[in-house]
């Protein structure tokens, strides 16, 4: 048997380099998914076979925690491996997420993401889907917060997020009460008309003031709010706006196609893909192939469509022969939105046995999320890890696997591989800190040598109406002032025995009661000493979220923005 020289050369190359090739990473994050929505986490009425398959072929984390119960701060922490407060992505007021693409807030250019670290290690990095961490700083086109500036070679998707304003007839998510007030002020103009017809005598100065007030109110309402679908609901490819406003009904197919094509283009060298789905955030999709298939109405239909998308992406990885060298990860940015419903029923997720949900601070339902890893050549199929872990752990885990040993700044996450490979039995997260905006809401403590996981709540959101399980009057819970109740002494639960946080412990029911509060207080003091006045560098302040016309991404000539993507995926 004769072997050609080119075959020998290839064999030598594979021996020297192929075995030690760095792994690929496919990170899949869903938006607003409840941990109780997935089959492998206990749901037996919604079909999620593709996600369940990932769990059966890999490792499932049962105590996987988001660093915040809302998307902007949670995603900032996920990307950086640090609490959002450290990068100024917390909030002191009612607005806890970025509201306008034309605002100046966002993930600071000085921050380091896992994409940037892997890019420095020779990886090709891509983000397909939702970003929601800002775009511009000082002028249109500086792109200081853009994914391309944070380590992603390629970006295709929504620089903002999917929200109700993107689809006509779904109402508005953005400061609806303020919009209502501004609309009412515009009605003052009718008093002017009444005066002009001689039906009402009005002082001239008052008349001029009414005219000015109504004109200002109309401008402040109409320009930023009435045109929100144009300003926020857009698609970008890298730094170019390619569709404005976007055709929502085709977004799922286009995102899936872009994610699949990114993997195919980069199959022969190390890559990182962050596939940030817009499912299952409202407004819910009405894709014909999935409409009416679920027992749980439109929300269930969207869940099953999302699972199908995960399956197609997994199929792409497997069909290219990449499975054994690719770590796949599935999670959600935070828990389901309990208050989101209409006359047809629930539009948000189900958080299983856990109390609370999206925007409810440290209650478990808003921060405990699915965590699934698949890597056939390295992770034992069907393994379950019950130890506390965090979305922030992805940053140090990816660094470790990419063999990045360069010094880094202070991190709050830990490498997950020892836990998932069975080389460690205990999580390095002895303490975890749960924030509501910039306010430290709760702390969990997993004492060494104990199964218990104690949770201390310093304050809790005031549910409305009284006795409800959420903030149904305001549609979202807030973190400050009259919207919360402070507890002295704090509320204390043991999540190991009471995961639903329904039975507060006391000194009579818990022998270690005083010790727990004392240990937590010392941990808080130590944690806060590492923050170094980051509260003063708020990149998500009330001023930074306001719409500024000169920062608005636009295709065409502002304010006449409008375009459609020429090629759509079938």
C-alpha positions in Angstrom: 0.0 0.0 0.0 1.5 3.3 -1.1 0.7 6.5 0.8 1.2 9.8 -1.1 3.3 12.5 0.4 0.3 14.9 0.8 -1.4 12.3 2.9 1.6 12.0 5.2 1.8 15.7 5.4 -1.9 16.0 6.4 -1.5 13.2 9.0 1.5 14.9 10.5 -0.4 18.2 10.6 -3.4 16.6 12.3 -1.2 14.8 14.8 0.7 18.0 15.7 -2.2 20.5 15.6 -5.6 18.7 15.2 -5.6 17.0 18.6 -4.9 20.2 20.5 -7.2 22.4 18.6 -9.1 24.8 20.8 -12.8 24.0 21.3 -15.6 26.0 19.6 -18.3 27.6 21.7 -22.0 27.9 20.9 -23.8 29.9 23.6 -27.6 30.1 23.3 -29.5 32.6 25.5 -33.3 32.9 25.4 -35.1 36.0 26.5 -37.6 36.0 29.5 -37.8 32.2 29.7 -39.1 30.7 32.9 -37.2 27.7 34.3 -40.5 25.9 34.7 -41.1 26.1 30.9 -38.7 23.4 30.0 -39.3 19.6 30.0 -36.1 18.6 31.6 -36.8 21.1 34.5 -40.1 19.5 35.2 -42.6 20.8 32.6 -44.7 17.9 31.2 -47.2 19.9 29.1 -44.9 21.8 26.7 -42.8 19.9 24.2 -39.1 20.9 24.3 -37.4 17.7 23.0 -34.3 19.4 21.5 -33.4 21.2 24.8 -34.2 18.1 26.7 -31.8 16.2 24.4 -29.0 18.6 25.1 -29.5 18.0 28.9 -29.6 14.2 28.4 -26.4 14.3 26.4 -24.6 16.8 28.7 -24.7 18.4 32.1 -27.8 20.1 33.7 -27.3 22.8 36.4 -30.3 23.1 38.8 -29.2 26.1 40.7 -28.0 28.4 37.9 -28.4 32.0 38.8 -28.7 35.3 36.8 -26.9 38.3 38.3 -30.0 40.4 37.8 -33.7 39.8 37.1 -33.8 42.1 34.0 -32.1 41.8 30.6 -29.7 44.8 30.4 -27.9 44.3 33.8 -28.1 40.5 33.5 -26.5 40.5 30.1 -23.8 43.0 31.1 -22.9 40.6 34.0 -23.0 37.6 31.7 -20.7 39.2 29.1 -18.1 40.5 31.6 -18.2 37.9 34.4 -18.8 40.7 36.9 -21.8 42.1 38.7 -23.5 44.8 36.5 -22.8 47.4 39.2 -19.0 47.2 38.5 -19.6 48.5 34.9 -22.1 51.1 35.9 -25.0 49.1 34.4 -27.3 49.3 37.4 -30.0 51.8 38.0 -31.2 53.9 40.9 -34.7 54.8 39.5 -37.7 53.2 37.9 -36.0 52.6 34.6 -33.7 49.5 35.0 -33.0 48.7 31.3 -32.0 50.7 28.2 -35.1 52.3 26.6 -33.8 54.0 23.5 -31.2 53.1 20.9 -30.7 56.9 20.7 -29.6 57.1 24.3 -25.9 57.3 25.3 -26.0 54.6 27.9 -24.5 51.1 27.4 -21.7 48.7 28.3 -18.6 51.0 28.7 -15.8 50.7 26.0 -13.4 50.1 28.9 -15.1 46.9 29.9 -13.8 43.5 28.8 -16.2 40.8 27.5 -15.5 37.1 27.0 -15.7 37.8 23.3 -12.9 40.3 23.5 -10.7 37.8 25.4 -11.3 35.0 23.0 -10.7 37.3 20.0 -7.3 37.9 21.4 -6.8 34.1 21.6 -7.4 33.8 17.8 -11.1 33.0 17.9 -13.5 34.3 15.3 -16.4 35.6 17.3 -20.0 36.3 16.3 -23.2 37.6 17.9 -26.5 36.8 16.2 -29.7 38.2 17.8 -30.3 40.6 20.7 -27.7 42.9 22.2 -29.5 45.6 24.3 -26.3 47.0 25.7 -26.2 50.3 23.8 -24.8 51.6 20.5 -23.5 55.2 20.5 -21.9 57.6 23.1 -21.4 61.1 21.7 -22.5 61.1 18.1 -24.3 58.8 15.5 -21.8 56.3 14.2 -19.2 56.3 17.0 -20.5 52.8 18.0 -18.7 52.9 21.3 -21.1 50.4 22.9 -21.6 48.3 19.7 -20.8 44.5 19.7 -18.0 45.1 17.2 -16.3 47.2 19.8 -16.8 44.6 22.5 -15.0 41.7 20.8 -17.4 40.4 18.2 -16.0 40.1 14.7 -19.5 39.8 13.3 -22.9 41.1 14.5 -26.3 40.5 12.9 -29.5 41.2 14.8 -31.3 43.6 17.1 -29.1 46.2 18.8 -32.1 46.8 21.1 -34.6 44.1 21.9 -38.0 42.8 20.7 -40.8 44.7 22.5 -44.5 45.4 22.2 -44.0 48.7 20.3 -42.5 46.7 17.4 -45.9 45.2 16.4 -48.9 47.4 15.9 -51.7 46.8 18.3 -49.7 45.4 21.1 -49.5 48.6 23.1 -46.3 50.1 24.5 -43.6 48.8 27.0 -41.9 52.2 27.3 -43.0 54.6 30.1 -46.7 54.1 29.2 -47.9 56.2 32.1 -45.6 59.1 31.0 -46.9 58.8 27.4 -50.5 58.9 28.7 -49.7 62.1 30.7 -48.1 63.8 27.6 -51.0 62.8 25.4 -53.4 64.4 27.9 -51.3 67.6 27.9 -51.7 67.9 24.2 -55.5 68.1 24.8 -54.8 71.6 26.2 -54.8 72.7 22.6 -58.5 72.1 22.4 -58.9 74.9 25.0 -57.3 77.2 22.5 -59.7 76.1 19.8 -62.7 76.7 22.2 -61.3 80.2 22.9 -61.0 80.9 19.2 -64.7 80.1 18.6 -65.6 82.4 21.4 -67.0 79.7 23.7 -64.5 80.4 26.5 -62.7 83.5 27.7 -59.0 82.8 28.4 -56.3 85.3 29.6 -53.9 86.0 26.7 -50.8 85.0 28.8 -52.5 81.8 29.9 -53.5 81.2 26.3 -49.9 81.5 25.1 -48.7 79.3 27.9 -51.3 76.6 27.0 -50.2 76.7 23.4 -46.5 76.3 24.3 -47.2 73.6 26.8 -49.4 71.6 24.3 -46.8 72.0 21.5 -44.0 70.9 23.8 -46.0 67.9 25.1 -46.9 66.9 21.6 -43.2 67.0 20.5 -41.9 65.2 23.5 -44.5 62.5 23.1 -44.7 62.1 19.3 -41.0 62.2 18.3 -39.4 59.8 20.8 -42.5 57.6 21.7 -44.9 57.5 18.7 -42.0 56.7 16.4 -40.5 54.1 18.6 -40.9 51.3 16.0 -38.7 53.3 13.7 -36.1 54.2 16.3 -35.8 51.0 18.2 -37.1 48.1 16.1 -34.2 47.7 13.7 -31.8 45.1 12.3 -28.1 45.8 11.9 -25.3 43.9 10.2 -22.1 44.9 11.9 -22.4 48.7 12.1 -24.9 49.2 9.3 -28.6 49.5 9.8 -30.1 47.2 7.1 -33.8 47.2 8.1 -35.7 50.0 9.8 -38.3 49.3 11.0 -37.8 45.6 11.0 -40.3 43.0 9.7 -40.9 41.2 12.9 -42.6 38.1 11.3 -39.4 37.1 9.5 -37.0 37.7 12.3 -36.8 34.1 13.7 -35.9 32.6 10.3 -33.3 35.3 9.6 -31.6 34.9 12.9 -31.5 31.1 12.6 -30.1 31.4 9.1 -27.4 33.8 10.1 -26.4 31.6 13.1 -26.2 28.5 10.9 -24.2 30.4 8.3 -21.7 31.7 10.8 -21.0 28.2 12.0 -20.6 26.9 8.5 -18.2 29.8 7.6 -16.0 29.2 10.6 -16.1 25.4 10.9 -12.4 25.0 10.1 -11.0 27.2 12.9 -11.9 28.0 16.5 -15.1 30.2 16.8 -17.4 31.6 19.4 -21.1 32.1 18.5 -23.4 33.9 20.9 -26.9 33.1 19.6 -29.1 35.5 21.6 -32.7 34.6 20.7 -35.5 37.1 20.8 -37.9 34.3 21.9 -39.9 34.3 24.2 -40.1 38.0 24.9 -43.3 39.7 23.9 -44.8 40.4 21.4 -45.2 36.7 20.7 -44.6 35.5 17.2 -47.4 34.0 15.0 -45.4 31.7 12.8 -47.8 29.6 10.8 -46.0 26.3 11.3 -46.3 26.6 15.1 -49.5 28.6 15.7 -52.0 26.5 17.6 -49.7 23.6 18.3 -49.3 24.0 22.0 -51.7 23.4 24.9 -50.6 26.8 26.3 -51.7 29.2 23.6 -49.4 31.7 21.8 -46.8 31.5 24.6 -46.6 27.7 24.3 -46.4 28.0 20.5 -43.5 30.3 20.9 -41.7 28.0 23.3 -42.0 25.1 20.9 -40.8 27.2 18.0 -37.8 28.3 20.2 -37.1 24.6 20.9 -37.2 23.8 17.2 -34.7 26.6 16.5 -32.3 25.2 19.2 -32.7 21.8 17.5 -31.8 23.2 14.0 -28.7 24.9 15.4 -27.6 21.7 17.2 -28.2 19.8 14.0 -25.9 22.2 12.1 -23.1 21.6 14.6 -23.6 17.9 14.5 -23.8 17.6 10.7 -20.5 19.4 10.3 -18.8 16.9 12.5 -18.1 19.6 15.2 -20.0 18.1 18.2 -17.0 16.5 19.9 -15.0 19.8 19.8 -17.9 22.2 20.5 -19.2 23.2 23.9 -22.9 24.1 23.5 -24.6 26.0 26.3 -28.3 26.9 26.8 -29.8 29.4 29.3 -32.1 32.4 29.8 -31.2 35.9 30.7 -33.6 35.8 33.7 -36.9 34.3 34.8 -40.4 34.6 33.2 -42.5 37.8 33.3 -45.5 36.8 35.4 -47.5 40.1 35.0 -47.5 39.9 31.2 -50.9 38.8 30.1 -54.0 39.9 28.1 -57.6 38.8 27.6 -56.3 35.6 25.9 -54.2 34.5 28.8 -50.6 34.4 30.0 -48.0 35.9 27.7 -45.0 35.5 30.0 -43.2 32.4 31.4 -43.7 30.0 34.3 -41.1 29.8 37.0 -42.1 26.5 38.4 -42.1 26.2 42.2 -40.0 29.3 42.6 -41.4 32.6 44.0 -41.4 35.7 41.9 -40.3 36.4 38.4 -38.8 39.0 36.1 -37.9 42.4 37.7 -38.6 41.0 41.3 -35.2 41.5 42.7 -33.7 38.5 44.6 -36.8 36.2 44.6 -35.7 32.9 43.1 -38.2 32.9 40.3 -36.6 35.9 38.6 -33.0 34.8 38.8 -33.0 30.9 38.7 -32.6 29.9 35.1 -31.9 26.8 33.0 -28.2 25.9 32.6 -27.3 23.1 30.2 -23.9 22.3 28.7 -23.2 19.6 26.1 -19.7 18.5 25.0 -19.8 14.8 24.1 -16.1 14.2 24.1 -15.6 15.8 27.6 -18.8 16.0 29.7 -20.6 12.9 31.1 -24.1 12.6 29.6 -27.0 13.0 32.1 -24.9 14.5 34.8 -26.8 16.9 37.2 -25.1 19.6 39.3 -27.1 21.0 42.2 -24.5 23.4 43.5 -24.9 27.2 43.1 -23.6 28.5 39.8 -23.9 31.8 37.9 -24.3 33.2 34.4 -21.1 35.1 35.3 -19.3 31.8 35.4 -19.2 31.6 31.6 -16.5 34.3 31.3 -13.9 32.4 33.4 -14.9 29.1 32.0 -14.4 30.2 28.4 -11.1 31.8 29.3 -9.9 28.6 30.9 -10.9 26.5 27.9 -9.3 28.9 25.4 -6.1 28.7 27.4 -6.2 32.4 28.2 -3.8 32.9 31.2 -3.3 36.6 30.8 -4.1 38.8 33.9 -7.6 40.1 34.3 -9.6 42.5 36.4 -11.7 41.4 39.4 -14.2 38.7 38.4 -17.3 37.5 40.2 -17.6 34.2 38.3 -15.7 30.9 38.6 -14.6 28.3 36.1 -17.3 25.7 35.9 -15.3 22.8 34.4 -14.2 21.2 37.7 -17.8 21.0 38.8 -19.1 19.7 35.5 -16.3 17.2 35.0 -16.7 15.8 38.6 -13.3 17.0 39.7 -14.9 19.2 42.4 -18.0 18.6 44.5 -18.5 22.1 45.9 -19.2 25.3 44.1 -16.7 28.1 44.6 -19.7 30.4 45.1 -19.9 30.3 48.9 -21.7 33.7 48.8 -23.7 35.2 45.9 -25.1 38.7 45.9 -28.5 39.5 44.3 -29.1 43.1 43.1 -32.3 45.0 42.3 -30.9 47.9 40.3 -27.9 49.2 42.3 -29.5 48.1 45.6 -28.2 44.9 47.3 -31.5 43.0 47.7 -30.5 39.6 48.9 -27.5 37.3 49.6 -27.3 33.5 49.4 -24.8 31.5 51.5 -23.8 27.9 50.9 -21.9 27.0 54.1 -18.9 24.7 53.7 -19.7 21.1 54.6 -23.5 21.7 54.5 -26.3 21.0 52.0 -28.1 24.2 53.1 -28.3 27.3 50.9 -29.4 30.2 53.1 -31.0 33.2 51.4 -31.2 36.5 53.3 -33.6 39.2 51.9 -32.9 42.8 53.1 -35.9 44.1 51.3 -38.7 42.7 49.1 -40.9 44.3 46.4 -44.4 45.3 47.3 -46.7 43.2 45.3 -49.9 44.8 43.9 -52.7 44.3 44.4 -52.1 43.1 48.0 -51.9 39.4 48.2 -50.9 38.9 44.6 -47.7 37.2 43.5 -46.4 40.1 41.4 -46.7 43.8 40.7 -49.8 43.6 38.5 -50.8 47.2 38.9 -47.5 48.5 37.6 -46.7 45.5 35.3 -43.1 45.5 36.7 -41.7 45.6 40.3 -39.4 48.5 41.3 -36.5 48.6 43.7 -36.8 51.8 45.7 -38.9 54.0 47.9 -42.4 53.1 48.6 -42.2 50.2 46.1 -40.3 48.0 48.6 -40.5 46.9 52.2 -37.2 46.8 54.2 -36.8 44.0 56.7 -35.0 44.3 60.0 -34.1 41.6 60.8 -33.8 40.4 57.2 -36.0 37.6 55.9 -34.1 34.2 56.0 -34.8 31.1 54.1 -33.1 27.7 53.5 -33.4 27.0 49.8 -32.4 23.4 50.3 -35.5 22.6 52.3 -37.7 25.5 51.2 -36.9 26.3 47.5 -40.2 28.2 47.2 -39.2 30.7 49.9 -42.5 30.3 51.7 -41.4 29.7 55.3 -39.1 32.4 56.8 -36.7 31.0 59.4 -36.5 32.5 62.9 -34.2 32.1 65.9 -36.7 29.5 67.2 -36.7 27.4 64.0 -33.0 27.7 63.0 -30.3 27.1 65.6 -27.7 28.9 63.4 -29.9 32.0 62.9 -27.6 34.6 64.5 -24.5 33.0 63.0 -26.0 33.1 59.5 -26.9 36.8 59.7 -23.5 37.6 61.1 -21.6 35.7 58.4 -23.7 37.3 55.7 -23.1 40.8 57.1 -19.4 40.2 57.0 -19.6 38.9 53.5 -21.5 42.0 52.4 -18.9 44.2 53.9 -16.1 42.4 52.1 -18.0 42.4 48.8 -18.7 46.1 49.0 -15.1 46.9 49.6 -14.3 45.6 46.1 -16.8 47.8 44.3 -14.5 50.9 44.5 -17.2 53.6 44.1 -18.6 52.1 40.9 -22.0 53.6 41.8 -20.7 57.0 40.8 -19.9 55.8 37.3 -23.4 54.9 36.2 -23.6 54.2 32.5 -27.3 53.5 32.9 -28.4 56.7 34.6 -31.7 58.3 33.9 -30.0 60.9 31.7 -28.1 58.3 29.7 -31.3 56.5 28.7 -33.1 59.6 27.2 -33.5 59.7 23.5 -31.0 62.0 21.7 -31.7 62.5 18.0 -28.0 62.9 17.2 -27.3 59.4 18.5 -30.1 57.6 16.7 -28.9 54.8 14.4 -30.5 55.4 11.0 -30.4 54.1 7.4 -31.0 57.0 5.1 -31.0 60.6 6.1 -32.2 61.3 9.7 -35.1 61.7 10.5 -36.2 60.0 7.3 -35.0 56.6 8.3 -36.2 53.6 6.5 -34.9 50.5 4.6 -35.6 46.8 4.1 -33.1 44.0 4.1 -32.7 42.9 0.5 -32.1 39.2 1.1 -34.3 37.3 3.6 -33.7 33.7 4.6 -36.4 31.3 3.6 
